[in-house]
């Protein structure tokens, strides 16, 4: 059973948008449109929740939508994780200092200009420890294991996953060796 065409198009559209945003974010090295992403990443979660509870709104009941609960729950967990992560990035982002032409540039008192030697928000302080390579590597491996540990069973629980060939067989039948002219009958 698969989802109705219009619901499939909607969910695939969300997936393509998320993939495009992810590629653009990785390419630029910063979170793009963070405030929009915090809200937009929850749209597929709410769409699935409403569909599961109420049906698709396209004349299809929730039992007939073809959206298996486990894969959709895992996809929702990923979107909620994205929302929380981007919200944390927004919260921790340093507030931009107001820059005005004359007073701030001349360093007048009370203008909000930074004092020489004052720490700038977000800048590394001298002597501060930087994250090591091992910490990054362990985080990368653990994250990869969590991602694959959730994604693999979720994909296997879909209709397409139910048609997948079991590992180790690859569709090759058992090897049958013919008896070479009666030598085995002795």
Phi, psi and omega in degrees: 000135178237167181289154175301153187305311184295322177292321177298316179299318179298311182291323176294322176300317176298317180297317179295319178297317179295319179296315178298317177297317180297317179295315179295322179294316178293324181292324182272340180079013177214158181285120180269141176047050187301316182294324178291319182295323180303319179276318185292329180292341178273348181299312178297326179295313179293324178297313179295317180300316179294320179295317180294324183276321189246349189098177187280346185079002180250025182082017181242130179287165182296329179289336183263002183289336179078014178263102181294138187298315184296309179299322180289326177293319178295316177298322178294320177299318179297317179292322177294320176300317178299315180299313181295317181298314180292324177296321177294319178299318178297318182292323182275350182295134179293142177286136181292135176285137179293132178245121176242162186296287193284299189293316182292323182290327181275348178081030180294148181295140178079005183272352181091005180284147181287141177283151175297133180088352179283146180287136177270137179302132177087350180272149180288134178273150180298136179085356179286141181286135175262147181299137182278166180294325180294321179298317178296315181297316179296317178298320179295316181293315180297318177298318178296319178295318177297315180298311181290326179294331176271320186288317185299309178294329179294318177293324178292335181276357178276171178297317179297319178296330179290340178266000181291148180284134178300146180296141177097339182257318180050031174077008180271124180290166180299141181286124179249121180260119180290152179287120185281076171072035171087005179291337181279352182271359182286000000 
